[in-house]
Amino acid sequence: MNKRLFLINPKSPHEKFNSSVIIPPLSLAYIAAMTPDTWDVELVDDNLIGYSREAEERALRLFKGMIDRKLSKIWATQASVNFANNDEVLYYAAKSGCRAVAIGFESVSLESLTLMNKNLNVMFGPDKYAEIVKKLHDHGIMVYGQTILANEMDTAETFKETVDFYNYARIDVPNPNLLVPLPGTRLFEKLKTEKRLLRQHFPGDWILYSGVKVLFKPNNLTVKQINDGCLYIYKNLFTIWQILLRAFRGFLRFKSIRCAIFLWAVNIYVRETLFNKIKRGL
Protein backbone atom coordinates (compact mmCIF):
# COMPACT_ATOMS: atom_id res chain seq x y z
CA MET A 1 0.00 0.00 0.00
CA ASN A 2 1.35 3.42 -0.97
CA LYS A 3 2.26 5.90 1.74
CA ARG A 4 0.65 9.33 1.59
CA LEU A 5 2.07 12.78 2.26
CA PHE A 6 -0.38 15.46 3.40
CA LEU A 7 0.71 19.05 2.73
CA ILE A 8 -1.55 21.17 4.93
CA ASN A 9 -2.03 24.76 3.85
CA PRO A 10 -2.40 26.96 6.97
CA LYS A 11 -4.46 30.15 6.85
CA SER A 12 -2.98 33.43 7.96
CA PRO A 13 -4.02 34.28 11.54
CA HIS A 14 -4.91 37.73 10.23
CA GLU A 15 -7.48 36.41 7.78
CA LYS A 16 -11.13 35.73 8.48
CA PHE A 17 -12.39 32.21 7.79
CA ASN A 18 -13.34 31.72 4.14
CA SER A 19 -12.45 35.29 3.21
CA SER A 20 -9.50 34.27 1.05
CA VAL A 21 -7.03 31.51 0.43
CA ILE A 22 -3.28 31.19 0.51
CA ILE A 23 -1.99 28.99 -2.26
CA PRO A 24 0.65 26.54 -0.95
CA PRO A 25 4.12 27.86 -1.77
CA LEU A 26 6.42 25.96 -4.06
CA SER A 27 8.46 25.00 -1.01
CA LEU A 28 5.65 22.57 -0.13
CA ALA A 29 5.79 21.18 -3.64
CA TYR A 30 9.55 20.69 -3.24
CA ILE A 31 8.84 18.63 -0.12
CA ALA A 32 6.50 16.51 -2.21
CA ALA A 33 9.17 16.10 -4.88
CA MET A 34 11.64 14.73 -2.35
CA THR A 35 9.32 11.90 -1.28
CA PRO A 36 9.71 8.43 -2.84
CA ASP A 37 7.92 7.83 -6.15
CA THR A 38 5.52 5.38 -4.49
CA TRP A 39 4.11 8.04 -2.15
CA ASP A 40 0.86 9.85 -2.94
CA VAL A 41 0.51 13.58 -2.24
CA GLU A 42 -2.55 15.51 -1.07
CA LEU A 43 -2.67 19.31 -0.90
CA VAL A 44 -5.02 19.91 2.02
CA ASP A 45 -6.89 23.17 1.51
CA ASP A 46 -10.60 24.00 1.78
CA ASN A 47 -10.52 25.48 -1.72
CA LEU A 48 -7.22 25.37 -3.56
CA ILE A 49 -8.09 27.99 -6.16
CA GLY A 50 -10.06 30.39 -3.97
CA TYR A 51 -12.85 32.65 -5.19
CA SER A 52 -11.20 35.50 -7.08
CA ARG A 53 -9.16 35.99 -10.25
CA GLU A 54 -6.18 36.88 -8.05
CA ALA A 55 -6.49 33.53 -6.26
CA GLU A 56 -6.69 31.75 -9.63
CA GLU A 57 -3.49 33.50 -10.74
CA ARG A 58 -1.72 32.28 -7.59
CA ALA A 59 -2.91 28.75 -8.30
CA LEU A 60 -1.67 29.00 -11.87
CA ARG A 61 1.75 30.14 -10.63
CA LEU A 62 1.88 27.10 -8.36
CA PHE A 63 0.89 24.67 -11.11
CA LYS A 64 3.25 26.19 -13.69
CA GLY A 65 6.06 26.27 -11.12
CA MET A 66 5.59 22.56 -10.45
CA ILE A 67 5.73 21.89 -14.19
CA ASP A 68 8.75 24.11 -14.86
CA ARG A 69 10.69 22.47 -12.05
CA LYS A 70 9.70 19.00 -13.29
CA LEU A 71 8.49 17.91 -9.86
CA SER A 72 6.57 15.00 -11.43
CA LYS A 73 4.18 14.21 -8.58
CA ILE A 74 0.65 12.85 -8.74
CA TRP A 75 -1.50 14.84 -6.32
CA ALA A 76 -5.08 15.38 -5.17
CA THR A 77 -6.83 18.28 -3.47
CA GLN A 78 -10.14 19.88 -2.44
CA ALA A 79 -11.99 22.65 -4.25
CA SER A 80 -15.37 24.27 -4.80
CA VAL A 81 -17.48 24.01 -7.94
CA ASN A 82 -15.60 26.93 -9.52
CA PHE A 83 -12.54 24.70 -9.97
CA ALA A 84 -13.86 23.81 -13.43
CA ASN A 85 -14.76 27.38 -14.34
CA ASN A 86 -11.39 28.21 -15.91
CA ASP A 87 -10.02 25.89 -18.60
CA GLU A 88 -6.51 27.28 -18.14
CA VAL A 89 -6.56 26.37 -14.44
CA LEU A 90 -7.77 22.86 -15.25
CA TYR A 91 -5.17 22.39 -17.97
CA TYR A 92 -2.20 23.35 -15.78
CA ALA A 93 -3.58 21.57 -12.70
CA ALA A 94 -3.78 18.34 -14.69
CA LYS A 95 -0.42 18.90 -16.37
CA SER A 96 1.23 19.47 -12.99
CA GLY A 97 -0.07 16.13 -11.73
CA CYS A 98 -3.59 16.66 -10.34
CA ARG A 99 -5.52 13.42 -10.73
CA ALA A 100 -8.35 13.77 -8.20
CA VAL A 101 -10.33 16.55 -6.56
CA ALA A 102 -12.96 16.51 -3.81
CA ILE A 103 -15.76 18.84 -4.86
CA GLY A 104 -18.38 20.17 -2.44
CA PHE A 105 -21.58 19.96 -4.49
CA GLU A 106 -23.36 20.26 -1.12
CA SER A 107 -26.93 19.60 -2.33
CA VAL A 108 -29.00 18.99 -5.45
CA SER A 109 -31.69 21.27 -4.01
CA LEU A 110 -31.45 24.97 -4.84
CA GLU A 111 -33.57 25.74 -1.78
CA SER A 112 -31.17 23.87 0.51
CA LEU A 113 -28.14 25.55 -1.08
CA THR A 114 -29.73 28.96 -0.49
CA LEU A 115 -30.52 28.12 3.12
CA MET A 116 -26.93 26.94 3.67
CA ASN A 117 -25.59 30.20 2.18
CA LYS A 118 -23.68 28.25 -0.46
CA ASN A 119 -23.68 31.25 -2.78
CA LEU A 120 -21.14 29.86 -5.22
CA ASN A 121 -23.15 26.67 -5.69
CA VAL A 122 -26.33 28.71 -6.07
CA MET A 123 -24.63 30.84 -8.73
CA PHE A 124 -23.61 27.79 -10.77
CA GLY A 125 -26.81 25.88 -10.01
CA PRO A 126 -27.30 22.12 -9.51
CA ASP A 127 -28.28 21.79 -13.17
CA LYS A 128 -24.65 22.61 -14.08
CA TYR A 129 -23.07 20.01 -11.80
CA ALA A 130 -22.89 17.29 -14.48
CA GLU A 131 -21.17 19.73 -16.83
CA ILE A 132 -18.58 20.52 -14.13
CA VAL A 133 -17.85 16.80 -13.68
CA LYS A 134 -17.48 16.28 -17.42
CA LYS A 135 -14.96 19.13 -17.70
CA LEU A 136 -12.86 17.61 -14.92
CA HIS A 137 -13.04 14.19 -16.56
CA ASP A 138 -12.02 15.69 -19.90
CA HIS A 139 -8.82 16.89 -18.21
CA GLY A 140 -8.11 13.49 -16.66
CA ILE A 141 -9.20 14.42 -13.12
CA MET A 142 -11.31 12.09 -10.97
CA VAL A 143 -14.18 13.57 -8.94
CA TYR A 144 -14.91 12.79 -5.29
CA GLY A 145 -18.39 14.32 -5.02
CA GLN A 146 -19.62 15.43 -1.60
CA THR A 147 -23.23 16.22 -0.71
CA ILE A 148 -25.08 16.91 2.54
CA LEU A 149 -28.45 15.34 3.29
CA ALA A 150 -31.16 15.91 5.90
CA ASN A 151 -31.03 19.68 5.43
CA GLU A 152 -33.90 21.78 6.69
CA MET A 153 -35.49 21.98 3.23
CA ASP A 154 -34.88 18.34 2.27
CA THR A 155 -37.69 15.82 1.89
CA ALA A 156 -37.74 12.07 1.42
CA GLU A 157 -37.58 12.71 -2.34
CA THR A 158 -34.20 14.46 -1.95
CA PHE A 159 -32.47 11.11 -1.35
CA LYS A 160 -33.70 9.80 -4.71
CA GLU A 161 -32.77 13.06 -6.46
CA THR A 162 -29.27 12.82 -4.99
CA VAL A 163 -28.83 9.25 -6.24
CA ASP A 164 -30.07 10.31 -9.69
CA PHE A 165 -27.51 13.13 -9.73
CA TYR A 166 -24.61 10.89 -8.77
CA ASN A 167 -25.51 8.34 -11.43
CA TYR A 168 -26.31 10.83 -14.20
CA ALA A 169 -23.17 12.93 -13.61
CA ARG A 170 -21.02 9.77 -13.36
CA ILE A 171 -19.27 10.89 -10.18
CA ASP A 172 -16.25 8.67 -9.61
CA VAL A 173 -16.71 8.48 -5.84
CA PRO A 174 -20.09 9.52 -4.39
CA ASN A 175 -19.86 10.73 -0.80
CA PRO A 176 -23.24 11.67 0.71
CA ASN A 177 -23.24 12.69 4.38
CA LEU A 178 -25.78 13.79 6.95
CA LEU A 179 -25.82 17.40 8.11
CA VAL A 180 -23.80 17.97 11.30
CA PRO A 181 -24.79 21.05 13.37
CA LEU A 182 -21.45 21.71 15.08
CA PRO A 183 -21.49 23.53 18.44
CA GLY A 184 -20.65 27.20 18.09
CA THR A 185 -22.37 27.55 14.71
CA ARG A 186 -25.54 29.53 14.07
CA LEU A 187 -27.30 26.33 13.02
CA PHE A 188 -26.48 24.64 16.32
CA GLU A 189 -27.75 27.62 18.32
CA LYS A 190 -30.92 27.84 16.22
CA LEU A 191 -31.71 24.15 16.70
CA LYS A 192 -30.93 24.39 20.39
CA THR A 193 -33.29 27.34 20.81
CA GLU A 194 -36.01 25.46 18.95
CA LYS A 195 -35.36 22.37 21.11
CA ARG A 196 -34.72 20.18 18.07
CA LEU A 197 -31.26 18.89 19.00
CA LEU A 198 -31.17 15.18 19.77
CA ARG A 199 -27.56 14.94 20.98
CA GLN A 200 -25.99 17.70 23.07
CA HIS A 201 -24.54 16.04 26.17
CA PHE A 202 -20.86 16.92 25.90
CA PRO A 203 -18.17 15.70 26.01
CA GLY A 204 -19.79 12.26 25.75
CA ASP A 205 -21.74 13.06 22.57
CA TRP A 206 -18.75 14.44 20.69
CA ILE A 207 -18.11 11.01 19.18
CA LEU A 208 -21.50 11.23 17.45
CA TYR A 209 -20.72 14.51 15.65
CA SER A 210 -19.03 12.90 12.65
CA GLY A 211 -21.82 12.52 10.12
CA VAL A 212 -22.90 9.07 11.29
CA LYS A 213 -25.89 9.99 13.47
CA VAL A 214 -29.11 11.94 13.11
CA LEU A 215 -28.38 14.82 15.48
CA PHE A 216 -31.53 16.93 15.16
CA LYS A 217 -35.14 16.82 14.01
CA PRO A 218 -35.35 18.25 10.47
CA ASN A 219 -38.44 20.17 9.41
CA ASN A 220 -39.60 17.82 6.68
CA LEU A 221 -38.12 14.44 7.64
CA THR A 222 -38.50 11.87 10.38
CA VAL A 223 -35.63 9.76 11.68
CA LYS A 224 -37.21 6.74 9.95
CA GLN A 225 -37.32 8.60 6.63
CA ILE A 226 -33.63 9.45 6.99
CA ASN A 227 -32.86 5.79 7.74
CA ASP A 228 -34.91 4.71 4.73
CA GLY A 229 -33.21 7.35 2.58
CA CYS A 230 -29.74 6.13 3.55
CA LEU A 231 -30.80 2.55 2.81
CA TYR A 232 -32.05 3.70 -0.60
CA ILE A 233 -28.67 5.34 -1.29
CA TYR A 234 -26.87 2.16 -0.22
CA LYS A 235 -28.96 -0.01 -2.52
CA ASN A 236 -28.84 2.35 -5.50
CA LEU A 237 -25.31 3.75 -5.38
CA PHE A 238 -23.07 1.18 -3.75
CA THR A 239 -23.82 -2.28 -5.04
CA ILE A 240 -20.73 -4.27 -5.98
CA TRP A 241 -21.71 -4.08 -9.64
CA GLN A 242 -22.02 -0.29 -9.52
CA ILE A 243 -18.63 0.01 -7.88
CA LEU A 244 -17.12 -2.31 -10.48
CA LEU A 245 -18.69 -0.17 -13.19
CA ARG A 246 -17.12 3.01 -11.72
CA ALA A 247 -13.74 1.34 -11.57
CA PHE A 248 -14.10 0.07 -15.16
CA ARG A 249 -15.19 3.49 -16.41
CA GLY A 250 -12.23 4.98 -14.60
CA PHE A 251 -9.90 2.58 -16.38
CA LEU A 252 -11.39 3.47 -19.77
CA ARG A 253 -11.54 7.20 -19.07
CA PHE A 254 -8.10 7.66 -17.52
CA LYS A 255 -6.28 4.73 -19.19
CA SER A 256 -4.87 3.70 -15.83
CA ILE A 257 -5.05 0.48 -13.82
CA ARG A 258 -3.97 2.48 -10.75
CA CYS A 259 -6.99 4.80 -11.12
CA ALA A 260 -9.32 1.80 -11.42
CA ILE A 261 -7.89 0.22 -8.26
CA PHE A 262 -8.13 3.55 -6.45
CA LEU A 263 -11.79 3.98 -7.44
CA TRP A 264 -12.61 0.43 -6.37
CA ALA A 265 -10.93 0.84 -2.98
CA VAL A 266 -12.40 4.26 -2.14
CA ASN A 267 -15.91 3.31 -3.24
CA ILE A 268 -15.73 0.16 -1.12
CA TYR A 269 -14.63 2.27 1.85
CA VAL A 270 -17.56 4.69 1.43
CA ARG A 271 -19.91 1.73 0.98
CA GLU A 272 -18.78 0.09 4.21
CA THR A 273 -19.00 3.39 6.10
CA LEU A 274 -22.59 3.90 4.94
CA PHE A 275 -23.46 0.27 5.74
CA ASN A 276 -22.17 0.73 9.29
CA LYS A 277 -24.34 3.84 9.69
CA ILE A 278 -27.41 1.88 8.67
CA LYS A 279 -26.45 -1.13 10.78
CA ARG A 280 -26.14 1.07 13.87
CA GLY A 281 -29.47 2.71 13.10
CA LEU A 282 -27.75 6.04 12.36
N, C-alpha and C positions, 0 to 999 in steps of 0.2 A: 504493500500500500504506500502511495506517495506521501511524503511529508508536505506540510503546507506552511507557508510563511504569510502571516498577516501583517500588513503595513497599515497601521492605524493613523488616520489623519486628524490630529487634534485641532480644535477650534481655538481661535485667539480668545483669551479671557476678557478682552475688551469688546468682543462682538456679542450681540444678542443672538439667541438661538434662532436658527433658520433665516437670519437676516442676510447672510452671505456664506461663501464657502472658500476655503483655502485649498487650492490644488496642491497635492503632495509634491514637494520639491524633487528635483532629479536625484538628490542625494538618497532618497528612499528607493528610487528605481535602481541606483547603483547597488544598494544593499541586496535588492532582488537579484541583480545580475551576478552577484558573488555566491549565491546559493547554488547547490548542485543542480544539474539539469533535471533530475527526477522530482524536484520540489515544485509544487504549485504555488502561485502567488495570488493573494487577494488584497486589493486596495480598499480598505474599510473606510467608507465615507458615506454619509447619508445621501448625498447627491453629488457625484463626482464632477459634473459639469455646471452645477449651480443654476441660476435663474436669469442671468444677464448676458449680454454679448461680451462684456469684459471677462466674465467667468468662463465663457466658451473659449475666448482667446487664450486664457491661462491653460485650459485643458489642452488646446491644440499645441501650445508650446511644450507641454509635458509629453504628449504623444510623439510629436516630431523630434523632440530631444531624445526619446527612447529609441527612435528609429535611427537617427543620425549617429548615435553612439553604439548602434548595433547590439543593444542589450539582449535581444532574442529571448524574451520571457513570455510564456503564456500566462495571462492574468484575467481575473474576474473582478467585478465591482458592483456597486449599487447606484441606481440613478432614478430620476423621475421620468414621467412620460415624455418630457421634452428632449431626452437623450437622442431620440430619432428625428428630431426636428431639423437638424443641420447635417446634410449629406457629407460635408467636409469633415465634421467631427466624427461621424461614423466611419468614414474611410480611414482616417488616421488612427482612430482607436483600434480598428481591426488590424491595420497594418502594423501597429506597435505591439500587437499580441493579445488584444482583448478577445476572448472567446465566449464569455458568459456575462450576463448582467441581470441583477435582480431588479425588477421594475415594480413600483408600487402602483398598481392599477386601482387599488383601494376598494372600488365597488362598481358594479354594472348599473347602478341606479343613480341617475342624475340628482334625484332628491336627496339621497344619502350623501353623495359627494358634496352637495351644497351645505347640508347640515354639518358635515365634518370640516367645513372651510377648506376643502381641497380645491382651491381656486384654479390651479394649473390643470388638474384633471377635468374640472368643469369646462375650462376654456377649450381643451381638446375635444372633450365629449366621449362617452363610452362607445359611440358608434365609430370612432376613429381608432379604437384600440387594436383591432385586427390589422389595420394598415400599419400601425407602429411596429407590431410583431413582424410583419412581412419585411419591412425595411431592415430590421435588425437581422433577420434570417438572410436577406439578400447580401448582407455584408459578412456573413459567416459567424454571427453572434447568437448564441443560445439565450433563451429567455426563461428566467425563473419568475413566474408571474404571481404576485401577491395580492390577495383581496381580503377584505374584512367583512364578516357576516354578523348578523344579529344586531345591526344598527337600528337606531330608533325608527327609521322609516321603512325598514325591511319587513317583508311579509313572507309567508311560507313559499310563495312563488319565486322569491328572490334566489333561493337555493337552486331551483331548476334553471333560472336565467343565468346564474353564475356558471353552472355546468355547461350550458349551451355556449356561453362565451369561450370558456376554456377549450372546448372541442372545436368550435368554428375557427377560432384564431390560431389553433394548433400551437398552443403554449407548450414549450418543451418540458417544463416542470410546473404543474399547478400547485399553488400553495395557499389554500383558503384557511383563514383563521377566524376565531371568534373575537369580537370586540372586547378589549381589556380597559376598563376605566381606572387608570392608575391613580393612586392617592396623590393629591396635590394639583390635579388637573381640574379644569372647570366642569368637565363631565362628571368626575367623581363627586364633586361638591353638589352638583345639581341632583344627581341620583340619591345622594345621601339626604338632601333636604326633602326630596319627594318620597323618602323611605322605600326606595326600590332596590337598594343594594342587598345582595344575598350573602355576601362574604366580606366582613370588615373587622374581624377580630384579629388584630395584629399583636405580636409578630407571627402568630401561628398560621394565619391565612395567607401569608406572603407566598407560600409555595404554590398556591392556587392561581396566582396572578401571572400566568404564563401562556394564556390562550388555550388552556385545556379544560376550563370549567365555565359554566354559565354563571356570571358574577352579579347579574342584575336582571330585573324584570323588564324586558323591552315593551314598547307600547303595543306592538302589533303581533307579538309572538308569545307562545307559551313555552315552557321548558321542554315539553313533549314535542312541540313543533320543531324546536331547534335540534333535539335528538333525532327526529325523523329526517330533518333536512341534512344533517351530517351523515346519516345512514344512506340517504339518496346520493350524496356526493361520493361516498365510498363505493357504492355499487355502480355509479355511472362515470367515474373518473379514474378509478384505481384498480380495475380488474387486471389480472396478470396479462391478459391479451392486449389491453389498452397500453399498458406500460411497455410491453414488447413492441407494440406499434410505434410508440414515441421513440424508443431506442432505434428501431429500424429506420424511421424517417430521419432521425438524427444522422445515422450512418450515410443515408443517401444524400441528405442536404449538405452535410459538412465533410463528406468523404473521409471519415475518420472513425476507426474502430474505437479509439480512446473516447471520443465523444459519445458513441453509442453505449459503452460501458458506464460512463459517467451518468448518462441519462437514466439508464436502468437502475443504477445504485441509488441515485438521489430520489427517483420516483418511488422506489421500494421503501426508502426511509420515510418519506412523507406518508405513504400508504400505511405503514406500521404505526406511525404516530397518530394518524387519524383513527385507526382501528382501536388503539389503546384508549383514546378519548371516548369512543362509543362503548367499549367494553366496561369502562369505569363509570358509565352513565353521565359523562361530561361533568 
